[in-house]
Amino acid sequence: MKKKLTPKEAARAILLDYEGNKDKPPTLLGWLLDGVYQAWVIEPVFSDCASRYRAKGTVALEHHKAVRELLSRAVTEDRLLISWSLHDLRMMQSVVDEDAQSLLSHIHRNALDTVRPWYRNSVGQRQGPATLQFFAELVGYHVPVRYGPGVTGQSLRLLREQLAGGRGYAELTDKAREGWQTVVKHNQQDLLAMKAVLDYVCLLLKE
C-alpha cells in the first residue's frame, strides 16, 4: 500500500539519496536531517576522498554499517526515511538481514507516493517521467546546471580508474578532484531539492 506523507512526517524525516554508476556498487550515500547535509563514502576504493576540500561532511564507512546507522537513528528518534523512488530502499535492503529489511520497509517512504497524486489532482496527468528536476523547478527550486542531472557518471568513472590504479586523493588529476566535488555537491542538491518539493507539496496538502 502506498503511503502519503503528512507535513509533520516530512519535516522530521531523514532524506536520503545514493550516487554511483549503474553497473557498479554505490559510491556515496547522502542524507539530509533538519537541513544539515552529511554523506558516507561507501565504495571502498573511494575512501580517501572522504572529508576533502569542497566535499566536507563526508565520512568513509562500510555500506551495511551506514545503513544500520541510518536505520538506528530513524527508529530511536521516531523518524521516517524518505527517498525519491524505491531504488534507494532496495539498495539499503541489499546489505542487511531480513529483520532489518522488514523494518526499512516499514519506516521508508517514497516521496513520489505523495508528490504524484498532488500533481495529478492539481494539474493533471504528468506526461513523461516524474523526475526530481521537473518537480524542483515546478516549486521554484533551481539547481545550478553544474550540479544538475547527468553530471556524476563520467566523474565517478574517471575517479575510480585513478583510485583503483593506486593514486591517493592528492595524486588525482585536477579534473578528477573537481569531479568528486561535483558528485558530492550534486548529491547535496538532490536532497535539498527533494526537501523543497516536499515542503511545498505537504504545506498545500495541509491547507
C-alpha positions in Angstrom: 0.0 0.0 0.0 1.3 3.4 -1.0 1.6 5.7 2.0 1.4 9.5 1.7 3.4 11.8 3.9 2.0 14.2 6.5 3.6 17.6 6.9 4.9 16.6 10.3 6.4 13.4 9.0 8.1 15.1 6.1 9.6 17.9 8.3 11.1 15.3 10.7 12.2 12.8 8.2 15.7 11.8 7.1 16.0 12.3 3.4 18.5 10.1 1.6 20.0 9.6 -1.8 22.6 7.3 -3.4 25.2 8.2 -6.0 27.0 5.7 -8.2 27.5 4.1 -11.6 24.7 1.8 -12.8 27.0 -1.1 -13.4 28.9 -0.7 -10.1 28.2 -0.8 -6.3 27.0 2.5 -4.9 29.7 5.1 -4.1 28.0 7.6 -1.9 25.0 7.6 0.4 24.0 11.2 1.3 21.3 12.2 3.8 19.7 15.4 5.0 18.3 15.9 8.5 17.0 19.2 9.9 18.6 21.0 7.0 22.1 19.6 7.6 23.8 17.5 4.9 26.1 14.6 5.6 27.2 11.7 3.4 29.0 8.4 3.7 31.6 7.2 1.2 30.6 3.5 0.9 32.6 2.3 -2.1 35.9 1.2 -0.5 38.1 2.4 -3.4 36.8 6.0 -2.8 37.6 6.0 0.9 40.5 8.5 0.5 38.0 11.0 -0.9 36.2 11.5 2.4 36.1 14.9 4.0 38.0 16.8 1.3 38.1 20.4 0.2 34.6 21.5 -1.0 33.4 18.0 -0.2 33.1 18.3 3.6 30.6 16.3 5.7 31.6 13.0 4.0 32.9 10.1 6.0 34.2 6.7 4.8 32.0 3.9 6.2 31.1 0.4 5.0 27.8 0.3 3.3 26.0 -2.1 5.7 27.2 -0.1 8.7 25.9 3.2 7.1 22.5 1.7 6.5 22.4 0.3 10.1 23.3 3.7 11.5 20.6 5.4 9.5 18.1 2.8 10.5 19.0 3.0 14.2 18.8 6.8 14.2 15.4 6.8 12.4 14.0 4.2 14.9 15.4 5.8 18.0 14.2 9.3 17.1 10.9 8.1 15.6 11.7 9.5 12.1 10.9 8.2 8.6 13.4 7.6 5.9 12.4 9.2 2.6 13.9 8.9 -0.9 12.9 9.8 -4.4 11.6 6.4 -5.7 12.1 2.9 -4.3 15.6 2.4 -5.7 17.3 3.7 -2.6 15.2 1.4 -0.4 16.3 -1.6 -2.4 19.9 -0.5 -2.2 19.7 -0.3 1.6 17.9 -3.7 1.9 20.5 -5.4 -0.2 23.1 -5.1 2.5 21.2 -6.0 5.7 19.4 -9.1 7.1 15.7 -9.9 6.8 14.7 -8.3 10.0 16.3 -5.0 9.0 14.8 -5.3 5.5 11.4 -5.5 7.1 12.0 -2.6 9.4 13.3 -0.5 6.5 10.1 -1.3 4.5 8.0 -0.1 7.5 9.8 3.3 8.0 10.7 4.1 4.4 8.5 6.4 2.3 8.7 7.0 -1.5 8.4 10.8 -2.0 6.6 10.1 -5.3 3.7 8.5 -3.5 2.9 11.9 -2.1 4.1 14.2 -5.0 2.5 12.3 -7.9 -1.1 12.3 -6.5 -0.8 16.0 -5.6 0.3 16.9 -9.1 -2.4 14.7 -10.7 -5.1 16.3 -8.6 -3.8 19.8 -9.0 -2.5 19.9 -12.6 -3.3 16.7 -14.4 -1.6 13.6 -15.5 2.2 14.0 -15.9 3.4 13.4 -19.4 6.9 11.9 -19.1 9.0 10.7 -16.2 8.4 12.2 -12.7 11.9 13.5 -12.3 13.1 15.4 -9.3 14.4 18.1 -11.6 10.9 18.6 -13.0 9.2 19.0 -9.7 12.0 21.1 -8.2 11.7 23.6 -11.0 7.9 23.5 -10.6 8.1 24.6 -7.0 10.8 27.2 -7.7 13.9 25.4 -6.5 16.6 25.9 -9.1 19.6 23.6 -9.1 22.8 25.0 -10.6 23.4 23.4 -14.0 26.9 22.3 -13.0 25.3 20.1 -10.2 22.2 19.1 -12.2 21.3 15.7 -13.8 23.8 13.7 -15.7 27.0 15.1 -14.1 28.1 12.3 -11.9 28.6 9.2 -14.1 31.6 10.2 -16.0 33.2 11.8 -13.0 32.9 8.6 -10.9 34.4 6.5 -13.7 37.4 8.8 -14.0 37.9 8.8 -10.3 37.5 5.1 -9.9 40.1 4.5 -12.7 42.7 6.7 -11.0 42.0 5.5 -7.4 42.0 1.8 -8.4 45.3 2.5 -10.1 46.8 3.3 -6.7 46.6 7.1 -6.5 45.7 8.8 -3.3 43.4 11.9 -3.3 46.4 14.2 -3.5 47.7 12.4 -6.7 44.4 12.7 -8.6 44.3 15.0 -11.6 42.6 18.4 -11.1 39.7 17.1 -13.3 39.2 14.1 -11.1 39.2 16.1 -7.9 36.8 18.6 -9.4 34.7 15.7 -10.4 34.5 14.4 -6.8 33.4 17.8 -5.6 30.7 17.8 -8.3 29.5 14.4 -7.2 29.1 15.5 -3.6 27.5 18.8 -4.5 25.1 17.1 -6.8 24.1 14.7 -4.1 23.5 17.6 -1.7 21.5 19.5 -4.3 19.3 16.5 -4.9 18.5 16.3 -1.2 17.8 20.0 -0.9 15.6 19.9 -4.0 13.6 16.9 -2.6 13.1 18.8 0.7 11.9 21.9 -1.2 9.4 19.8 -3.2 8.1 18.0 -0.1 7.9 21.2 1.9 5.9 22.8 -0.9 3.5 19.9 -1.5 2.9 19.0 2.1 2.1 22.6 3.0 -0.5 22.7 0.3 -1.9 19.3 1.4 -2.2 20.6 5.0 -4.4 23.5 3.9 
